[in-house]
Structures are given as C-alpha cells and as structure tokens.
Amino acid sequence: MDLMASPSGFEQQINLRQLRYLVALAQEASFTRAAALVGVSQPSLSQAIRQFEEALGAPLVERGARAFLTPLGREVAERARRILLEVRDLGELVGAGDAVLLGTIRLGVTPTLGAYLLPRLVARLHQQFHDLRVHVRENQPALLVEGLAAGRHDVILAQLPLQAPGAHVERLFREPLHLAMAADHPLARRAAIDRADLAGQDLLTLQRGYRLAEQTIAIAEEAGARVREDYEGTSLDAIRQMAGMGMGLAVLPELYVRQEIRPGDDVVARPFRGGRHYRELGLLWRSGVARAAAYQRLAVELVACVEDIGISYR
C-alpha cells in the first residue's frame, strides 16, 4: 500500500475530531455526557458521529435511552483510541531526545505504594524540575494497565510482574517484606522471621488483584501457614490494624513499615531472615512513545529517591 498516494474519498471525509468524539461516546455511552467531556454541544457531537457513519456506510451507534456502540463501532473506537495516542505522541516529538523532565506527566500508581514513596519523589522532582507537573492517580493494578493502554496514564508505577501487552517495563528496585504482628505475639520477640516460624499461623491478605496478596498466599503455602479467607483488606492500613487486634499476621513492604510503624505501637514488624521475601517495583510506559527518554529519567529519579531512604536492593 502506498501511504504517499492521494487520500481516498473516505480518508478525506474523516478527521481527528470525529475520532475523538467517538472515543468519548464509547466511554460515556451518552451523547450529552460525551459532548460535555469534549467541550462541544450535543447536536454538534451527534452530527459529527452521523457524518462518520455516512463516510463508513455503516452504523456505529445504537441510539436509544443510552448510546451503545455497535460491534463495528466498538472496533472503530478502539482503533481511534490508538490513533489519537499516536497523534499525541507525534506532538511530543519536539525535544523527545532530551531527558529533561518538563510539562505534565500523568502517573498511575497502586495504593500499596503511592502514599509511601510519591511524597518524597514529588518533593525531589520539584527541587530539580520546576517546569514539571505530576498528576497522580491511584488504582488497582489491572485498572492501571487499562488506563495506560487507553492513554489515561503516561506511566504507571506498580509491583512486578504485571501483564501489560505493548508496554516497556523498567525494573527499579527490590523492596524487602516484613511480617507484622500484635506487640504481644510470641514472634514479636524474634529479631528476624524464619519460614518455620510461620507454620500453623494465620496470615492476613489484601483483596485479590494485588500482587502482594498473591505473594502472601505463596508464602503461606510454602511455610504451612493458613490464609484468612474470611477477611481481605482493602489497604495496607486495614491489614495492619487487623494484625494489631491479634487476628493474624500481615506481610507488609518496608516503605510502609518505615513510615507507619513506630516503637510502642500495638503492632511490631520483623524482617524475614536473609531478605528472603521482597517485592519488585517497576515503571511502565507504552513502547515507542516519544517521551521515553524523559520516562527513563523519571525511573532514575525514583531509584535515587529510594536509595536516599536507605533501600538499595537492585
């Protein structure tokens, strides 16, 4: 196919505005809400979609109480989303070879990490890159990957491994895990935890969908411990509190332990002997994006930030 040939009649009839409107309609399933999202009137958006359908010669939308896309409409909307991402990346090509961080970066992060690392990172970035703005959004890992693919995030920071087709994965650091328990628990007298110490114990987990939950289950199976099936925490704070009430033991990452557990608390945390258990963190972005050099620099700053804290496991 000759991409340099004169555009066909169909190509002359479609434009990026129509693609953007269709993507908004796919997201909102409402002409009114989609129009508000892209900042135009509802009739203008509706007319643009009609023109798009006429150019294709097939309906894209099932019009009714809600505006659902037809099977063809869903396929076209998905391709339109990818096209718009490529166009946005083209707009970022100016200075793409420069690793200086500037402009806006939309960073997605898991709740098990964001609150315990990002305040330090943002402060560090603000000192060095005055023209940089970081917009942070927390979400579960699967939703972060979905947001990265859809262009809602530029980069995501999460525990690895993470299934993210089409994404570049930059491994950052390994963070040791600790075992948290009530201050009066017999294991609180240990300086470090061995696998044999967990035999017959109850372990608390986060809700499924978090890599840390999967790790806790694996640790329990390996050591002959039990996982509390009747309770799954929605946050690290939740399982810490349950541990403090004597309802079980919680596997917690070091960044959380350093920030949230203090001498004299109702909970104590002990490391696993020899750093046996850890979680690996990584930064992900879409492969081939123009700002890859800047995201690589962001990864460097993240590692430096963690090393400043005192975690240097690579």
C-alpha positions in Angstrom: 0.0 0.0 0.0 1.3 3.4 -1.0 0.9 5.7 2.0 2.0 8.6 0.0 -0.8 8.3 -2.6 -3.5 10.9 -2.7 -6.1 10.3 0.0 -9.2 8.4 -0.9 -12.7 9.9 -0.6 -13.2 8.1 2.7 -9.9 9.5 4.1 -11.0 13.0 3.1 -14.3 12.6 5.0 -12.9 11.6 8.4 -10.9 13.7 10.8 -9.4 13.6 14.3 -12.3 15.4 15.7 -14.7 12.6 14.8 -12.3 10.0 16.2 -12.1 12.0 19.5 -15.9 12.2 19.7 -16.4 8.5 19.0 -13.9 7.6 21.8 -15.7 9.9 24.2 -19.1 8.3 23.2 -17.6 4.9 23.8 -16.5 6.0 27.3 -19.7 7.8 28.3 -22.5 5.8 26.5 -24.4 9.1 26.3 -24.3 11.9 23.7 -24.9 14.5 26.4 -22.1 13.4 28.6 -19.7 12.7 25.7 -20.3 16.3 24.4 -19.6 17.7 27.8 -16.4 15.7 28.0 -15.0 17.1 24.8 -16.4 20.6 25.3 -18.9 20.8 22.5 -22.7 20.9 22.2 -24.7 17.7 22.0 -26.0 18.4 18.5 -22.5 19.1 17.2 -21.2 15.9 18.5 -24.2 14.0 17.2 -23.8 15.5 13.7 -20.1 14.6 13.6 -20.9 11.0 14.5 -23.6 10.9 11.8 -21.0 12.1 9.2 -18.6 9.5 10.4 -21.2 6.8 9.9 -22.1 8.1 6.5 -18.4 8.0 5.5 -18.2 4.4 6.7 -21.5 3.4 5.2 -22.5 1.6 8.4 -23.9 2.5 11.9 -21.5 3.0 14.8 -24.0 3.7 17.5 -27.3 2.1 18.7 -29.4 5.2 19.6 -31.8 4.9 22.4 -32.0 5.8 26.1 -28.3 5.1 26.1 -25.9 5.4 23.2 -24.3 1.9 22.9 -21.8 1.3 20.2 -22.4 -1.4 17.6 -19.8 -4.2 17.3 -18.3 -2.2 14.4 -18.5 0.9 16.5 -16.5 -0.7 19.3 -13.8 -1.9 16.9 -13.6 1.6 15.3 -13.5 3.3 18.7 -10.6 1.1 19.8 -8.6 1.9 16.7 -9.5 5.5 17.0 -8.1 5.5 20.6 -4.8 4.1 19.3 -4.7 6.6 16.5 -5.2 9.5 18.9 -2.5 8.2 21.2 -0.1 8.1 18.2 -1.0 11.6 17.2 -0.4 12.9 20.8 3.0 11.2 20.8 3.8 13.0 17.5 3.0 16.2 19.2 5.6 15.4 21.9 8.4 14.7 19.4 9.9 18.1 19.9 12.6 17.6 22.5 11.9 13.9 22.6 15.6 13.1 22.6 16.0 15.3 25.7 15.7 13.5 29.0 14.8 16.8 30.9 11.5 16.4 32.7 9.0 19.1 31.9 5.4 19.6 31.1 2.8 17.2 32.6 3.3 13.5 33.4 0.2 11.5 34.3 1.4 8.9 36.7 -0.7 5.9 37.8 0.3 4.1 40.9 -1.0 1.3 43.2 -2.3 2.3 46.6 0.2 -0.1 48.2 3.0 2.2 47.1 1.8 5.7 46.3 1.4 7.2 49.7 4.7 5.8 51.0 7.0 6.9 48.1 5.4 9.6 46.0 5.6 12.4 48.5 9.4 12.0 48.6 9.5 11.7 44.8 7.4 14.7 44.1 9.5 16.8 46.5 12.7 15.7 44.8 11.3 16.4 41.3 10.1 19.8 42.4 13.6 20.8 43.5 15.1 19.8 40.2 12.5 20.3 37.5 10.5 23.5 38.1 8.5 23.2 34.9 7.3 19.6 35.6 3.8 18.8 36.8 3.0 15.3 38.0 -0.7 14.3 38.1 -1.1 11.2 40.3 -4.0 8.7 40.2 -4.2 5.6 42.4 -5.9 2.4 41.3 -5.7 -1.3 41.3 -3.1 -2.9 39.0 -5.4 -4.2 36.3 -7.1 -0.8 36.1 -3.7 1.0 35.8 -2.8 -1.2 32.9 -6.1 -0.5 31.2 -5.5 3.2 31.8 -2.0 3.1 30.3 -3.3 1.4 27.2 -6.1 3.9 26.9 -3.8 6.9 27.3 -5.2 8.0 30.7 -1.8 7.4 32.2 1.6 8.2 30.7 3.5 5.9 33.0 2.4 3.6 35.8 4.4 2.5 39.0 3.5 -0.9 40.3 4.7 -4.2 41.6 6.0 -6.7 39.1 5.3 -8.9 37.3 2.4 -7.1 35.7 0.7 -8.2 32.4 0.8 -5.2 30.2 0.9 -6.0 26.5 2.6 -3.3 24.4 4.3 -1.7 27.4 8.0 -1.2 28.2 8.9 -2.4 31.7 11.7 -0.7 33.6 12.7 -2.6 36.7 13.5 -0.2 39.5 14.3 -1.9 42.8 13.5 -4.7 45.2 11.8 -3.8 48.4 12.1 -6.2 51.4 8.9 -7.5 53.0 8.3 -7.7 56.8 6.0 -9.7 59.0 3.8 -7.5 61.2 2.0 -8.8 64.3 0.5 -7.7 67.6 3.1 -6.4 70.0 2.2 -9.3 72.4 2.5 -12.0 69.8 5.2 -14.6 70.6 7.0 -13.9 67.3 7.5 -10.3 68.3 10.4 -11.5 70.5 12.3 -12.7 67.4 14.8 -10.4 65.6 14.0 -12.0 62.3 11.4 -14.4 60.9 12.3 -17.9 59.5 10.0 -19.9 57.3 9.5 -22.4 60.1 8.1 -19.7 62.4 5.0 -19.3 60.1 3.9 -22.9 60.3 0.3 -23.1 61.6 0.0 -19.3 61.7 -2.9 -17.2 60.2 -1.8 -14.7 57.5 -3.9 -11.7 56.5 -4.0 -10.6 52.9 -5.1 -7.7 50.7 -8.0 -8.4 48.4 -7.3 -10.4 45.3 -5.9 -8.4 42.3 -2.8 -7.1 44.2 0.5 -8.9 43.6 1.2 -8.6 47.3 -1.9 -10.7 48.0 -0.6 -13.4 45.6 2.8 -13.3 47.4 1.2 -13.7 50.8 -0.7 -16.7 49.6 2.5 -18.2 48.2 4.4 -17.6 51.4 1.6 -19.3 53.4 1.6 -22.3 51.1 5.4 -22.6 51.3 5.6 -22.3 55.1 2.5 -24.3 56.1 0.6 -21.2 57.3 -3.1 -20.5 56.8 -4.6 -17.6 54.8 -7.6 -15.9 56.5 -10.3 -16.5 53.9 -12.9 -14.6 55.9 -11.1 -11.3 55.6 -9.4 -9.5 52.8 -8.1 -6.0 53.4 -8.7 -3.1 51.1 -5.5 -1.4 52.1 -2.2 -1.9 54.0 -3.6 0.1 56.9 -6.5 -2.3 57.1 -4.4 -5.5 57.4 -2.0 -3.7 59.8 -4.9 -2.8 62.1 -6.3 -6.4 62.0 -2.8 -7.7 62.9 -2.7 -5.3 65.8 -6.0 -6.8 67.0 -4.4 -10.3 67.1 -6.4 -11.6 64.1 -3.4 -12.8 62.2 0.0 -11.8 60.8 0.4 -9.3 57.9 3.1 -9.2 55.2 4.0 -5.6 54.7 6.5 -3.8 52.5 9.4 -1.9 54.0 8.4 1.5 52.8 5.1 1.1 54.7 6.8 -0.2 57.8 9.3 2.6 57.9 6.5 5.2 57.7 3.7 3.7 59.6 5.0 1.5 62.4 6.8 3.1 65.3 8.2 1.8 68.6 5.5 1.5 71.2 2.7 0.8 68.6 0.3 -2.0 69.0 2.0 -3.6 66.0 5.6 -4.6 65.5 7.3 -5.7 62.3 10.2 -8.1 61.8 12.2 -8.7 58.7 12.4 -12.1 57.0 15.8 -13.7 57.7 18.2 -13.1 54.9 15.9 -10.8 52.9 14.2 -14.0 51.7 10.9 -12.2 50.7 10.7 -9.0 48.7 8.6 -7.3 46.1 10.0 -5.9 42.9 8.8 -2.5 41.6 8.8 -1.2 38.1 7.8 1.8 35.9 5.9 1.0 32.8 5.1 3.1 29.7 3.8 2.4 26.2 6.5 1.1 23.9 7.7 3.5 21.3 6.4 6.8 22.9 8.3 10.0 22.1 8.9 10.8 25.7 10.7 7.5 26.5 13.9 9.4 27.4 12.1 11.5 29.9 10.4 8.5 31.5 13.8 6.8 31.7 15.0 9.8 33.6 11.9 9.5 35.9 12.9 5.9 36.6 16.4 7.1 37.6 15.0 9.7 40.0 12.7 7.0 41.5 15.7 4.8 42.2 17.7 7.7 43.7 14.7 8.6 45.9 14.6 5.0 47.3 18.3 4.9 47.8 18.0 8.2 49.8 15.5 6.4 52.1 18.1 3.6 52.6 16.7 0.9 50.3 19.3 0.0 47.7 18.3 -3.5 46.7 18.6 -4.0 42.8 
